Amino acid sequence: MPDLLVTLKADRLFGTLRVFTPDGRDFFGVEPVSHGANAINQPGLPPMTILAPGAALSGTISILAEPIA
């Protein structure tokens, strides 16, 4: 497998980045999210958007993977 350069871009809405690194595995996961885990109970974190019933929140995330020359 070639070495890759991965570029991730996300709307400001996704101001928190989650990284998952499973023990003993050779991969990881990266996910831009709109708020931190348990944000509703963590007043020191950036605020979580509270939506009215039936409301929606959307944004754009792009991921570009290209071989390193």
Summary of the structure (lengths in Angstrom):
residues: 69
radius of gyration: 15.7
end to end distance: 13.1
largest distance: 49.3
contacts: 112
relative contact order: 0.38
helix: 4%
strand: 35%
